[in-house]
């Protein structure tokens, strides 16, 4: 869903910025780059590909670190299984109605 994508990208960028401030990385994910990732996601409907394409300009070490952190944040923000049933979210990220038994 849009909430999932938004929360994942914000948490990811925040973690990278905090790491940058602590001296753990030499690069950050700018707000402009986050907008480009969101636009790429809307074009390709693939968040992983959007992040991969929009982080291609970074050196190998930073790109790998960013992508690893992104996968972690993505799994942390993934909808829980109970959200997929009865009035939750289906596998396409769409709200569902409770199904009769």
N, C-alpha and C positions, 0 to 999 in steps of 0.2 A: 504494500500500500504506500501511498504518498507519505504517511506519517513514519512508516518504517524507513523509507529511503531518506527522508529528511533527518530523522533522529540519528540514523547511522552516519550520515555525512557530517553532521554537526559534532557528534561525539568523536569521530575520527579526527576531524580538523582540530578540535579542542585538545585532544591528546597530543597531536603533533606539535601544536603551538606551545603546550606546557613543556614538552620535551625540548623544544628549541630554546625556551627561556631558561631551562635548567642546563643547557649546554650539551644536550645529548644528540643533537642533529644540527646541520648547518643550513637546512632548508625548511620552509613552512609551506602549508597549503593555504593560498590566499583565498579571499572571498570570491574573487573573480574566477579562480580555478574551480571552486565549488560550484559556481554558476555554470561553468562549462561542463562539469561532470553531470549536473542535473539536466542540462540541455542534451548532452550525448546520451544519457539514459533515456530521455524521452524519444530520441531518434531510434536507438538500437533496442530499447526495451531490455537491456542487459546491463545491470549495475556494475558487474565485474569488468566487463569490456569498457564501459565508460571510464572507470577509474584507471584501468590499464592504459587506455589511449591518452588520457589527460595527465598522466604522470610520466609519460614517455620522455619528457625533456630532462628529468632528473638523472643524476649519475646512477650507476647500477646499485651501489650500496643503499643510497637513499630510496630509490624506487622499490627495491626489495623490502626494506624496512617499512615503508609506507604501505605497501601491498599486504605485508604480513599483519600489520596493525589493523588495516581495513578489514581483513578476513576475521580478525578477532572481534572487532566492533560489530561486524555484520552478524556474527553468530550470537553475540550478547543481545542484540536488538531484535533477533528473529522472533516472529510471533510464536507464542507457546502453543503446544499441541491442543490444549483445551480451547484456544481461540479458533481452531479450525472446525470445531463441531458446534452444533446447535446455536445458531445465532452469532457465529463468530466470523472468521475470515477464511475463505477457501484458498486453495493452492495458487490461485491467480491474484491474490491480494484483494478480492472483492468481498464485501459484506454479504453474509448469507442469513437466511431465515432459518429458524428451527425446523428441522424436518420431522414429520410425524413418524412414529414407529410402525 
